[in-house]
Amino acid sequence: MLLCIDTGNTNTMFSVWDDGKFLAHWRIATDHRRTADEYYVWLSTLIGLRKFKFRVEGCIISATAPRVVFNLRVLCNRYFDLRPLVVGKPECLLPVEPRVDPGTKVGPDRLANAVAAFDRHGGNTVVVDFGTATNFDVVDIDGAYVGGVIAPGVNLSLEALHMAAAALPHVDVTMPDAVIGTNTVACIQSGIYWGYIGLIEGIVRRIRQERGQNPVVIATGGLAPLFDQGFDLFDAIEDDLTVHGLRLIHDYNKEMGNG
């Protein structure tokens, strides 16, 4: 059993891979104060409810929130008696190294997205990842991550708007019935929804112009389906893209004798 842990700024996903498929995905709020013991009690309870054979033989971690890595390492060391691979660390090998400015540290989730996108769609792809930030990850023809775009996430934008303007309420993200809102909530929903439709269309168009190519556009993240309601923004939506990339990176390191 392989345990893939994808830690974002808001949520952490634990995914269990065995017998050639993912058996389960579980989410928990990201909290650097959570101890290894708390992770284990939570995780073992969920695995027990699914009646899995509890034998973790490998673990790989992607963490955009660095402070949680220590306790996740302790979890793997103490309870599974293994040393996890941590994407982005020098000891974790990648099938193709990223081509970015010297000294640039690429987010491990973006590296995993690039590996997964290349595996499923070949080179020349753009991954739009809806998380705390909205990331655009550009993957070259050989599978290398070659850069991208970082924009504020949808929920982050809503929260900032609410905090900066006390009179404006916090609203749910949804596709509005009309562009022109006739009340405050509808106005905010329209601005967020159509604003992000325009942002996605505009950035992807400029990436195509800059590279002189027509890449496959893949969306991932919880809000991806919301922005794919008949607009042909994406060629595919893949909820498990990041953890699929983690699994591939783990397999590559195993093949190379590195874990």
C-alpha atoms as an extended CHARMM CRD file, in Angstrom:
* protein
*
       259  EXT
         1         1  MET       CA              0.0000000000        0.0000000000        0.0000000000  PROA      1               0.0000000000
         2         2  LEU       CA              1.3180000000        3.4210000000       -0.9960000000  PROA      2               0.0000000000
         3         3  LEU       CA              0.2360000000        6.4850000000        0.9580000000  PROA      3               0.0000000000
         4         4  CYS       CA              0.2180000000        9.7180000000       -1.0740000000  PROA      4               0.0000000000
         5         5  ILE       CA             -0.1040000000       12.9030000000        0.9910000000  PROA      5               0.0000000000
         6         6  ASP       CA             -0.8780000000       16.1710000000       -0.8100000000  PROA      6               0.0000000000
         7         7  THR       CA             -0.7450000000       19.0820000000        1.6230000000  PROA      7               0.0000000000
         8         8  GLY       CA             -2.0980000000       22.4070000000        0.4240000000  PROA      8               0.0000000000
         9         9  ASN       CA             -2.5090000000       25.6700000000        2.2870000000  PROA      9               0.0000000000
        10        10  THR       CA             -6.1410000000       24.8600000000        3.1150000000  PROA      10              0.0000000000
        11        11  ASN       CA             -6.6380000000       21.0820000000        2.9530000000  PROA      11              0.0000000000
        12        12  THR       CA             -4.5000000000       17.9620000000        3.0510000000  PROA      12              0.0000000000
        13        13  MET       CA             -5.4700000000       14.8950000000        1.0110000000  PROA      13              0.0000000000
        14        14  PHE       CA             -4.4390000000       11.3830000000        2.0130000000  PROA      14              0.0000000000
        15        15  SER       CA             -4.7800000000        8.8750000000       -0.8380000000  PROA      15              0.0000000000
        16        16  VAL       CA             -4.2820000000        5.1240000000       -0.6160000000  PROA      16              0.0000000000
        17        17  TRP       CA             -2.9250000000        3.3060000000       -3.6930000000  PROA      17              0.0000000000
        18        18  ASP       CA             -2.9280000000       -0.4920000000       -3.8920000000  PROA      18              0.0000000000
        19        19  ASP       CA             -3.5220000000       -3.1960000000       -6.4920000000  PROA      19              0.0000000000
        20        20  GLY       CA             -3.1050000000       -0.7450000000       -9.3770000000  PROA      20              0.0000000000
        21        21  LYS       CA             -5.7090000000        1.7980000000       -8.2750000000  PROA      21              0.0000000000
        22        22  PHE       CA             -6.5510000000        4.4180000000       -5.6820000000  PROA      22              0.0000000000
        23        23  LEU       CA             -8.7360000000        2.8010000000       -3.0420000000  PROA      23              0.0000000000
        24        24  ALA       CA             -9.7040000000        5.9690000000       -1.1750000000  PROA      24              0.0000000000
        25        25  HSD       CA             -9.1150000000        9.7010000000       -0.8280000000  PROA      25              0.0000000000
        26        26  TRP       CA             -9.6100000000       11.5450000000        2.4850000000  PROA      26              0.0000000000
        27        27  ARG       CA             -9.2830000000       15.2530000000        3.2660000000  PROA      27              0.0000000000
        28        28  ILE       CA             -8.4380000000       17.0180000000        6.4940000000  PROA      28              0.0000000000
        29        29  ALA       CA             -7.8700000000       20.7010000000        7.2200000000  PROA      29              0.0000000000
        30        30  THR       CA             -4.2030000000       21.6580000000        6.9980000000  PROA      30              0.0000000000
        31        31  ASP       CA             -2.9100000000       22.5460000000       10.4550000000  PROA      31              0.0000000000
        32        32  HSD       CA              0.7910000000       22.6480000000       11.3140000000  PROA      32              0.0000000000
        33        33  ARG       CA             -0.0920000000       22.0630000000       14.9770000000  PROA      33              0.0000000000
        34        34  ARG       CA             -1.5560000000       18.6140000000       14.2700000000  PROA      34              0.0000000000
        35        35  THR       CA              0.7610000000       15.9520000000       15.6730000000  PROA      35              0.0000000000
        36        36  ALA       CA              1.8330000000       12.6600000000       14.1460000000  PROA      36              0.0000000000
        37        37  ASP       CA             -0.2560000000       10.8340000000       16.7520000000  PROA      37              0.0000000000
        38        38  GLU       CA             -3.3760000000       12.7830000000       15.7730000000  PROA      38              0.0000000000
        39        39  TYR       CA             -2.7770000000       12.0270000000       12.0910000000  PROA      39              0.0000000000
        40        40  TYR       CA             -2.4250000000        8.3310000000       12.8800000000  PROA      40              0.0000000000
        41        41  VAL       CA             -5.5900000000        8.0760000000       14.9630000000  PROA      41              0.0000000000
        42        42  TRP       CA             -7.5960000000        9.8580000000       12.2670000000  PROA      42              0.0000000000
        43        43  LEU       CA             -6.0990000000        7.9150000000        9.3790000000  PROA      43              0.0000000000
        44        44  SER       CA             -6.2000000000        4.4640000000       10.9910000000  PROA      44              0.0000000000
        45        45  THR       CA             -9.8570000000        4.9880000000       11.9300000000  PROA      45              0.0000000000
        46        46  LEU       CA            -10.7870000000        5.8100000000        8.3280000000  PROA      46              0.0000000000
        47        47  ILE       CA             -8.7910000000        2.9100000000        6.9320000000  PROA      47              0.0000000000
        48        48  GLY       CA            -10.3900000000        0.6040000000        9.5010000000  PROA      48              0.0000000000
        49        49  LEU       CA            -13.8680000000        1.7060000000        8.4830000000  PROA      49              0.0000000000
        50        50  ARG       CA            -13.0610000000        0.7360000000        4.8880000000  PROA      50              0.0000000000
        51        51  LYS       CA            -11.6350000000       -2.6070000000        6.1030000000  PROA      51              0.0000000000
        52        52  PHE       CA             -8.3560000000       -2.1770000000        4.2570000000  PROA      52              0.0000000000
        53        53  LYS       CA             -5.3430000000       -4.2860000000        5.0480000000  PROA      53              0.0000000000
        54        54  PHE       CA             -3.3360000000       -1.8040000000        7.1030000000  PROA      54              0.0000000000
        55        55  ARG       CA              0.1720000000       -2.1530000000        5.7060000000  PROA      55              0.0000000000
        56        56  VAL       CA              1.7930000000        1.0030000000        4.3610000000  PROA      56              0.0000000000
        57        57  GLU       CA              4.8820000000        0.0980000000        2.3590000000  PROA      57              0.0000000000
        58        58  GLY       CA              5.6640000000        3.4970000000        0.9070000000  PROA      58              0.0000000000
        59        59  CYS       CA              4.8340000000        7.1410000000        1.3830000000  PROA      59              0.0000000000
        60        60  ILE       CA              5.3160000000       10.2870000000       -0.6780000000  PROA      60              0.0000000000
        61        61  ILE       CA              4.5290000000       13.8360000000        0.4290000000  PROA      61              0.0000000000
        62        62  SER       CA              3.8190000000       17.0290000000       -1.4750000000  PROA      62              0.0000000000
        63        63  ALA       CA              3.5650000000       20.0230000000        0.8390000000  PROA      63              0.0000000000
        64        64  THR       CA              2.9930000000       23.6600000000       -0.0970000000  PROA      64              0.0000000000
        65        65  ALA       CA              2.7240000000       24.3640000000        3.6490000000  PROA      65              0.0000000000
        66        66  PRO       CA              6.2820000000       23.4960000000        4.8070000000  PROA      66              0.0000000000
        67        67  ARG       CA              5.5680000000       23.5780000000        8.5460000000  PROA      67              0.0000000000
        68        68  VAL       CA              3.4120000000       20.4470000000        8.3730000000  PROA      68              0.0000000000
        69        69  VAL       CA              6.1440000000       18.3070000000        6.8190000000  PROA      69              0.0000000000
        70        70  PHE       CA              7.8960000000       17.5610000000       10.1060000000  PROA      70              0.0000000000
        71        71  ASN       CA              4.8850000000       15.8780000000       11.7170000000  PROA      71              0.0000000000
        72        72  LEU       CA              4.0720000000       13.9940000000        8.5140000000  PROA      72              0.0000000000
        73        73  ARG       CA              7.6270000000       12.6640000000        8.4900000000  PROA      73              0.0000000000
        74        74  VAL       CA              7.2260000000       11.5970000000       12.1120000000  PROA      74              0.0000000000
        75        75  LEU       CA              3.9580000000        9.8650000000       11.2140000000  PROA      75              0.0000000000
        76        76  CYS       CA              5.7160000000        7.7850000000        8.5610000000  PROA      76              0.0000000000
        77        77  ASN       CA              8.7630000000        7.0590000000       10.6980000000  PROA      77              0.0000000000
        78        78  ARG       CA              6.9570000000        6.2260000000       13.9290000000  PROA      78              0.0000000000
        79        79  TYR       CA              3.9220000000        4.3170000000       12.7150000000  PROA      79              0.0000000000
        80        80  PHE       CA              4.9390000000        2.8800000000        9.3350000000  PROA      80              0.0000000000
        81        81  ASP       CA              8.6760000000        2.4450000000        9.9350000000  PROA      81              0.0000000000
        82        82  LEU       CA              9.6580000000        4.0950000000        6.6800000000  PROA      82              0.0000000000
        83        83  ARG       CA             11.2290000000        7.2610000000        5.3720000000  PROA      83              0.0000000000
        84        84  PRO       CA              8.8690000000        9.1980000000        3.1020000000  PROA      84              0.0000000000
        85        85  LEU       CA              9.8390000000       10.8110000000       -0.1610000000  PROA      85              0.0000000000
        86        86  VAL       CA              9.2230000000       14.5660000000       -0.1120000000  PROA      86              0.0000000000
        87        87  VAL       CA              8.7250000000       16.1530000000       -3.5240000000  PROA      87              0.0000000000
        88        88  GLY       CA             10.9570000000       19.1650000000       -4.0250000000  PROA      88              0.0000000000
        89        89  LYS       CA             13.7510000000       17.8580000000       -1.8200000000  PROA      89              0.0000000000
        90        90  PRO       CA             17.0670000000       17.0030000000       -3.5510000000  PROA      90              0.0000000000
        91        91  GLU       CA             16.7510000000       13.3030000000       -2.6920000000  PROA      91              0.0000000000
        92        92  CYS       CA             13.4090000000       13.0190000000       -4.5320000000  PROA      92              0.0000000000
        93        93  LEU       CA             14.1350000000       12.4550000000       -8.2160000000  PROA      93              0.0000000000
        94        94  LEU       CA             11.8770000000       13.6510000000      -11.0330000000  PROA      94              0.0000000000
        95        95  PRO       CA             11.4790000000       11.9960000000      -14.4440000000  PROA      95              0.0000000000
        96        96  VAL       CA             12.3090000000       15.3530000000      -16.0970000000  PROA      96              0.0000000000
        97        97  GLU       CA             13.8080000000       18.2940000000      -14.2230000000  PROA      97              0.0000000000
        98        98  PRO       CA             11.9350000000       21.6210000000      -14.4030000000  PROA      98              0.0000000000
        99        99  ARG       CA             13.3130000000       24.3200000000      -16.6620000000  PROA      99              0.0000000000
       100       100  VAL       CA             12.9570000000       27.5540000000      -14.7030000000  PROA      100             0.0000000000
       101       101  ASP       CA             15.2090000000       30.3850000000      -13.5520000000  PROA      101             0.0000000000
       102       102  PRO       CA             18.2100000000       29.2470000000      -11.4660000000  PROA      102             0.0000000000
       103       103  GLY       CA             17.4140000000       29.1820000000       -7.7700000000  PROA      103             0.0000000000
       104       104  THR       CA             13.6550000000       29.0920000000       -8.3240000000  PROA      104             0.0000000000
       105       105  LYS       CA             11.7940000000       26.7530000000       -5.9910000000  PROA      105             0.0000000000
       106       106  VAL       CA              8.8030000000       25.2130000000       -7.7580000000  PROA      106             0.0000000000
       107       107  GLY       CA              5.8100000000       24.1630000000       -5.6640000000  PROA      107             0.0000000000
       108       108  PRO       CA              5.7730000000       20.3740000000       -5.2390000000  PROA      108             0.0000000000
       109       109  ASP       CA              2.1090000000       20.1740000000       -6.2530000000  PROA      109             0.0000000000
       110       110  ARG       CA              2.9960000000       21.8680000000       -9.5390000000  PROA      110             0.0000000000
       111       111  LEU       CA              5.7750000000       19.3440000000      -10.1630000000  PROA      111             0.0000000000
       112       112  ALA       CA              3.3790000000       16.4820000000       -9.4720000000  PROA      112             0.0000000000
       113       113  ASN       CA              0.7770000000       18.0350000000      -11.7830000000  PROA      113             0.0000000000
       114       114  ALA       CA              3.3510000000       18.2330000000      -14.5810000000  PROA      114             0.0000000000
       115       115  VAL       CA              4.3210000000       14.5770000000      -14.2090000000  PROA      115             0.0000000000
       116       116  ALA       CA              0.6840000000       13.4540000000      -14.1580000000  PROA      116             0.0000000000
       117       117  ALA       CA             -0.3370000000       15.6380000000      -17.0980000000  PROA      117             0.0000000000
       118       118  PHE       CA              2.5140000000       14.2950000000      -19.2180000000  PROA      118             0.0000000000
       119       119  ASP       CA              1.6230000000       10.7090000000      -18.3190000000  PROA      119             0.0000000000
       120       120  ARG       CA             -2.0550000000       11.0880000000      -19.2180000000  PROA      120             0.0000000000
       121       121  HSD       CA             -1.9590000000       13.5920000000      -22.0820000000  PROA      121             0.0000000000
       122       122  GLY       CA              1.6000000000       13.7690000000      -23.3470000000  PROA      122             0.0000000000
       123       123  GLY       CA              3.5830000000       16.9790000000      -23.5600000000  PROA      123             0.0000000000
       124       124  ASN       CA              2.3550000000       20.4590000000      -24.4320000000  PROA      124             0.0000000000
       125       125  THR       CA             -0.2460000000       20.8220000000      -21.7000000000  PROA      125             0.0000000000
       126       126  VAL       CA             -1.5010000000       23.4980000000      -19.3210000000  PROA      126             0.0000000000
       127       127  VAL       CA             -2.8660000000       22.4780000000      -15.9290000000  PROA      127             0.0000000000
       128       128  VAL       CA             -5.3000000000       24.8850000000      -14.2390000000  PROA      128             0.0000000000
       129       129  ASP       CA             -5.3080000000       23.9840000000      -10.5400000000  PROA      129             0.0000000000
       130       130  PHE       CA             -8.0630000000       25.5510000000       -8.4200000000  PROA      130             0.0000000000
       131       131  GLY       CA             -6.7470000000       25.7450000000       -4.8770000000  PROA      131             0.0000000000
       132       132  THR       CA             -6.0120000000       28.4970000000       -2.3810000000  PROA      132             0.0000000000
       133       133  ALA       CA             -4.3030000000       30.0380000000       -5.3960000000  PROA      133             0.0000000000
       134       134  THR       CA             -5.3160000000       29.3850000000       -8.9940000000  PROA      134             0.0000000000
       135       135  ASN       CA             -2.1980000000       27.9830000000      -10.6540000000  PROA      135             0.0000000000
       136       136  PHE       CA             -1.5100000000       27.5870000000      -14.3620000000  PROA      136             0.0000000000
       137       137  ASP       CA              1.2300000000       24.9760000000      -14.8540000000  PROA      137             0.0000000000
       138       138  VAL       CA              2.8380000000       24.7650000000      -18.3080000000  PROA      138             0.0000000000
       139       139  VAL       CA              4.2910000000       21.4090000000      -19.3530000000  PROA      139             0.0000000000
       140       140  ASP       CA              6.6490000000       21.1630000000      -22.3260000000  PROA      140             0.0000000000
       141       141  ILE       CA              6.6240000000       18.4990000000      -25.0220000000  PROA      141             0.0000000000
       142       142  ASP       CA              9.1020000000       16.3100000000      -23.0780000000  PROA      142             0.0000000000
       143       143  GLY       CA              7.1880000000       16.5510000000      -19.7800000000  PROA      143             0.0000000000
       144       144  ALA       CA              9.2710000000       19.2860000000      -18.1470000000  PROA      144             0.0000000000
       145       145  TYR       CA              7.5910000000       21.9220000000      -16.0360000000  PROA      145             0.0000000000
       146       146  VAL       CA              8.6090000000       25.2020000000      -17.6940000000  PROA      146             0.0000000000
       147       147  GLY       CA              6.7840000000       27.8210000000      -15.6360000000  PROA      147             0.0000000000
       148       148  GLY       CA              3.3060000000       29.1550000000      -15.2350000000  PROA      148             0.0000000000
       149       149  VAL       CA              1.0270000000       31.7030000000      -13.6350000000  PROA      149             0.0000000000
       150       150  ILE       CA             -0.1900000000       32.1750000000      -10.0580000000  PROA      150             0.0000000000
       151       151  ALA       CA             -3.4320000000       34.0790000000       -9.4820000000  PROA      151             0.0000000000
       152       152  PRO       CA             -5.4630000000       34.5260000000       -6.2770000000  PROA      152             0.0000000000
       153       153  GLY       CA             -7.8110000000       31.6220000000       -5.6280000000  PROA      153             0.0000000000
       154       154  VAL       CA            -11.5700000000       31.9840000000       -5.9370000000  PROA      154             0.0000000000
       155       155  ASN       CA            -12.3550000000       31.5830000000       -2.2340000000  PROA      155             0.0000000000
       156       156  LEU       CA             -9.3790000000       33.7420000000       -1.2830000000  PROA      156             0.0000000000
       157       157  SER       CA            -10.7290000000       36.5400000000       -3.4910000000  PROA      157             0.0000000000
       158       158  LEU       CA            -14.1690000000       36.2640000000       -1.8910000000  PROA      158             0.0000000000
       159       159  GLU       CA            -12.6660000000       36.3470000000        1.5900000000  PROA      159             0.0000000000
       160       160  ALA       CA            -10.4990000000       39.3710000000        0.7720000000  PROA      160             0.0000000000
       161       161  LEU       CA            -13.4860000000       41.2280000000       -0.6510000000  PROA      161             0.0000000000
       162       162  HSD       CA            -15.5500000000       40.5030000000        2.4490000000  PROA      162             0.0000000000
       163       163  MET       CA            -12.7560000000       41.5270000000        4.8310000000  PROA      163             0.0000000000
       164       164  ALA       CA            -11.8640000000       44.7280000000        2.9790000000  PROA      164             0.0000000000
       165       165  ALA       CA            -15.4520000000       45.9050000000        2.5810000000  PROA      165             0.0000000000
       166       166  ALA       CA            -17.4020000000       45.2380000000        5.7680000000  PROA      166             0.0000000000
       167       167  ALA       CA            -20.7330000000       46.0680000000        4.1310000000  PROA      167             0.0000000000
       168       168  LEU       CA            -20.3210000000       43.3030000000        1.5430000000  PROA      168             0.0000000000
       169       169  PRO       CA            -21.4840000000       39.8240000000        2.6290000000  PROA      169             0.0000000000
       170       170  HSD       CA            -19.5830000000       36.5760000000        2.1890000000  PROA      170             0.0000000000
       171       171  VAL       CA            -21.3150000000       34.6220000000       -0.5940000000  PROA      171             0.0000000000
       172       172  ASP       CA            -21.1120000000       31.1440000000       -2.1010000000  PROA      172             0.0000000000
       173       173  VAL       CA            -19.4420000000       30.6920000000       -5.4630000000  PROA      173             0.0000000000
       174       174  THR       CA            -22.0170000000       29.7860000000       -8.0920000000  PROA      174             0.0000000000
       175       175  MET       CA            -22.8700000000       30.5090000000      -11.7050000000  PROA      175             0.0000000000
       176       176  PRO       CA            -25.2810000000       33.4760000000      -11.6390000000  PROA      176             0.0000000000
       177       177  ASP       CA            -28.4530000000       33.5730000000      -13.7040000000  PROA      177             0.0000000000
       178       178  ALA       CA            -27.4090000000       36.8280000000      -15.3480000000  PROA      178             0.0000000000
       179       179  VAL       CA            -24.2760000000       38.9160000000      -15.7210000000  PROA      179             0.0000000000
       180       180  ILE       CA            -25.9620000000       42.0330000000      -14.3730000000  PROA      180             0.0000000000
       181       181  GLY       CA            -26.8490000000       41.4660000000      -10.7290000000  PROA      181             0.0000000000
       182       182  THR       CA            -29.9400000000       43.1030000000       -9.2820000000  PROA      182             0.0000000000
       183       183  ASN       CA            -28.8940000000       42.7040000000       -5.6370000000  PROA      183             0.0000000000
       184       184  THR       CA            -25.5980000000       42.7560000000       -3.7400000000  PROA      184             0.0000000000
       185       185  VAL       CA            -25.1530000000       38.9770000000       -3.5470000000  PROA      185             0.0000000000
       186       186  ALA       CA            -25.8730000000       38.5250000000       -7.2580000000  PROA      186             0.0000000000
       187       187  CYS       CA            -23.4510000000       41.3330000000       -8.1200000000  PROA      187             0.0000000000
       188       188  ILE       CA            -20.6360000000       39.6970000000       -6.1380000000  PROA      188             0.0000000000
       189       189  GLN       CA            -21.3560000000       36.2520000000       -7.5650000000  PROA      189             0.0000000000
       190       190  SER       CA            -21.3190000000       37.6580000000      -11.0870000000  PROA      190             0.0000000000
       191       191  GLY       CA            -18.0580000000       39.4950000000      -10.5300000000  PROA      191             0.0000000000
       192       192  ILE       CA            -16.3130000000       36.4380000000       -9.1120000000  PROA      192             0.0000000000
       193       193  TYR       CA            -17.7250000000       33.8960000000      -11.5450000000  PROA      193             0.0000000000
       194       194  TRP       CA            -17.4560000000       35.8200000000      -14.8070000000  PROA      194             0.0000000000
       195       195  GLY       CA            -14.2390000000       37.4300000000      -13.6480000000  PROA      195             0.0000000000
       196       196  TYR       CA            -12.6110000000       34.0180000000      -13.2790000000  PROA      196             0.0000000000
       197       197  ILE       CA            -14.0440000000       32.8050000000      -16.5840000000  PROA      197             0.0000000000
       198       198  GLY       CA            -12.3730000000       35.8050000000      -18.1940000000  PROA      198             0.0000000000
       199       199  LEU       CA             -9.1590000000       35.2260000000      -16.2580000000  PROA      199             0.0000000000
       200       200  ILE       CA             -8.9260000000       31.5920000000      -17.3770000000  PROA      200             0.0000000000
       201       201  GLU       CA             -9.7570000000       32.3790000000      -21.0040000000  PROA      201             0.0000000000
       202       202  GLY       CA             -7.3560000000       35.2990000000      -21.1000000000  PROA      202             0.0000000000
       203       203  ILE       CA             -4.3610000000       33.5920000000      -19.5070000000  PROA      203             0.0000000000
       204       204  VAL       CA             -4.7170000000       30.4040000000      -21.5600000000  PROA      204             0.0000000000
       205       205  ARG       CA             -5.0320000000       32.4840000000      -24.7300000000  PROA      205             0.0000000000
       206       206  ARG       CA             -1.8780000000       34.4300000000      -23.9050000000  PROA      206             0.0000000000
       207       207  ILE       CA              0.0290000000       31.2230000000      -23.0760000000  PROA      207             0.0000000000
       208       208  ARG       CA             -0.9500000000       29.8800000000      -26.5010000000  PROA      208             0.0000000000
       209       209  GLN       CA              0.1690000000       33.0890000000      -28.2050000000  PROA      209             0.0000000000
       210       210  GLU       CA              3.4610000000       33.2390000000      -26.3200000000  PROA      210             0.0000000000
       211       211  ARG       CA              4.3720000000       29.6140000000      -26.9990000000  PROA      211             0.0000000000
       212       212  GLY       CA              2.9240000000       29.4400000000      -30.5070000000  PROA      212             0.0000000000
       213       213  GLN       CA              1.2360000000       26.1590000000      -29.6260000000  PROA      213             0.0000000000
       214       214  ASN       CA             -2.2280000000       24.8380000000      -28.8830000000  PROA      214             0.0000000000
       215       215  PRO       CA             -1.8120000000       22.9290000000      -25.5980000000  PROA      215             0.0000000000
       216       216  VAL       CA             -4.2300000000       20.5030000000      -23.9860000000  PROA      216             0.0000000000
       217       217  VAL       CA             -5.8420000000       22.3200000000      -21.0320000000  PROA      217             0.0000000000
       218       218  ILE       CA             -6.5430000000       20.2410000000      -17.9400000000  PROA      218             0.0000000000
       219       219  ALA       CA             -8.3740000000       21.4090000000      -14.8280000000  PROA      219             0.0000000000
       220       220  THR       CA             -8.0430000000       20.0170000000      -11.3330000000  PROA      220             0.0000000000
       221       221  GLY       CA             -9.1950000000       21.0910000000       -7.8820000000  PROA      221             0.0000000000
       222       222  GLY       CA            -12.5700000000       21.2110000000       -6.1850000000  PROA      222             0.0000000000
       223       223  LEU       CA            -13.9560000000       24.2070000000       -8.0820000000  PROA      223             0.0000000000
       224       224  ALA       CA            -12.9500000000       23.0130000000      -11.5510000000  PROA      224             0.0000000000
       225       225  PRO       CA            -16.4130000000       21.6310000000      -12.5230000000  PROA      225             0.0000000000
       226       226  LEU       CA            -18.0250000000       24.9620000000      -11.5960000000  PROA      226             0.0000000000
       227       227  PHE       CA            -16.1100000000       26.7130000000      -14.3710000000  PROA      227             0.0000000000
       228       228  ASP       CA            -16.7710000000       24.0480000000      -16.9950000000  PROA      228             0.0000000000
       229       229  GLN       CA            -20.4740000000       24.5560000000      -17.6120000000  PROA      229             0.0000000000
       230       230  GLY       CA            -20.6060000000       24.6590000000      -21.3910000000  PROA      230             0.0000000000
       231       231  PHE       CA            -17.7380000000       27.0940000000      -22.0000000000  PROA      231             0.0000000000
       232       232  ASP       CA            -15.1700000000       24.6220000000      -23.4390000000  PROA      232             0.0000000000
       233       233  LEU       CA            -12.4600000000       26.0250000000      -21.2110000000  PROA      233             0.0000000000
       234       234  PHE       CA            -10.9070000000       22.6390000000      -20.5170000000  PROA      234             0.0000000000
       235       235  ASP       CA            -10.1760000000       19.5020000000      -22.4870000000  PROA      235             0.0000000000
       236       236  ALA       CA            -10.3970000000       17.3800000000      -19.3070000000  PROA      236             0.0000000000
       237       237  ILE       CA            -11.1530000000       17.6530000000      -15.5930000000  PROA      237             0.0000000000
       238       238  GLU       CA             -9.1910000000       15.3290000000      -13.3290000000  PROA      238             0.0000000000
       239       239  ASP       CA             -9.7720000000       15.4330000000       -9.5750000000  PROA      239             0.0000000000
       240       240  ASP       CA             -6.9020000000       13.0680000000       -8.7580000000  PROA      240             0.0000000000
       241       241  LEU       CA             -4.2350000000       14.6600000000      -10.9580000000  PROA      241             0.0000000000
       242       242  THR       CA             -1.8340000000       15.6960000000       -8.1790000000  PROA      242             0.0000000000
       243       243  VAL       CA             -1.9100000000       12.4010000000       -6.2790000000  PROA      243             0.0000000000
       244       244  HSD       CA             -1.5640000000       10.5250000000       -9.5750000000  PROA      244             0.0000000000
       245       245  GLY       CA              1.6050000000       12.5130000000      -10.1500000000  PROA      245             0.0000000000
       246       246  LEU       CA              2.8250000000       11.6710000000       -6.6530000000  PROA      246             0.0000000000
       247       247  ARG       CA              2.3010000000        7.9720000000       -7.3350000000  PROA      247             0.0000000000
       248       248  LEU       CA              4.2760000000        8.2260000000      -10.5850000000  PROA      248             0.0000000000
       249       249  ILE       CA              7.1410000000       10.0930000000       -8.8830000000  PROA      249             0.0000000000
       250       250  HSD       CA              7.2590000000        7.4330000000       -6.1570000000  PROA      250             0.0000000000
       251       251  ASP       CA              7.3750000000        4.6600000000       -8.7770000000  PROA      251             0.0000000000
       252       252  TYR       CA             10.1450000000        6.4660000000      -10.6730000000  PROA      252             0.0000000000
       253       253  ASN       CA             12.2760000000        6.7770000000       -7.5460000000  PROA      253             0.0000000000
       254       254  LYS       CA             11.7080000000        3.1110000000       -6.7650000000  PROA      254             0.0000000000
       255       255  GLU       CA             12.8010000000        2.1440000000      -10.2760000000  PROA      255             0.0000000000
       256       256  MET       CA             15.9290000000        4.2620000000       -9.8350000000  PROA      256             0.0000000000
       257       257  GLY       CA             16.7040000000        2.5190000000       -6.5360000000  PROA      257             0.0000000000
       258       258  ASN       CA             15.8830000000        5.6340000000       -4.5360000000  PROA      258             0.0000000000
       259       259  GLY       CA             13.3160000000        4.4320000000       -1.9880000000  PROA      259             0.0000000000
